[in-house]
Amino acid sequence: MSSQKHKLCDAIPPHTLTRLARQWLDEDTPSFDAAGVCVGSQDVEAKLLCKSPNSILAGSPFFTAVFTELGCTVQWIHQEGAQLGSEAVTLTAVVRGPARNLLLGERAALNCLARASGIATRCFQLQSQAAASGWHGEVAGTRKTTPGFRLVEKYAMLVGGVSTHRHDLSGMVMLKDNHVWASGSITEAVRAARSACGFSTKIEVECGTVEEGREAATAGADIVMLDNFHSQELQAAAHALKQEFPSLLLEASGGITPENVTSYFSPHVDIVSLGCITQGCPVVDFSLKVQKPQPRF
């Protein structure tokens, strides 16, 4: 698992990592760092400790990028995508560099790692539920991400083993109820969207009834989202639409949680998306502890 997930970092352009690291550091220290005077620039070593047992490690490229920008080095004990141990505290990495620089990067780096690992852990748990249920569809995230932090959160989904869904408004057309109401009908909304996006972009339509799903499919939608259906209603609606439109992709979304997700794993549903992957997701508890210098005799 870890070797496969580790390769996902190659999807992040190096210049993007550098840009994000600089933005985070600029935000956290816009002027003087008075505390840096206390510690100076002598070389120190700090241990990265995980205090949330059985978590999935995610976000190491961002963590490393922050410290690289500050002239520090990071030695990872566990690789990206690894499930950390069941112990109360797991040594995860060692950071070395000038004391004041290491402390400048501490909070920004920890925030990225804690958030990304929390998302990856939830995704891993959801994907494990899907596998245990024998369901072969896609568990997916949503666009309910933190402004300015989307790349980290979407990347964490990949590390956790689920689909990112669309990355942004330009990545795929999703026609929601407001689009339909403003256009006048599902058919008109799909027609107008297709005239702009062309053949190379998929169109998804949010539907609240089987009839709306049928209209969307007939109009040429590639994906129908069955939104806010109770699980039993979803099973019947998905079965009906798949019988009529076998190649249509069906997504279940709205009101789905880790507690009830298994009831949405229908053989007629291709995608189950959950906003709770990023909203209200617990973070993983990491801390960075500078080691006291050893006395010299």
Disulfide bonds with the S-S distance in Angstrom:
none
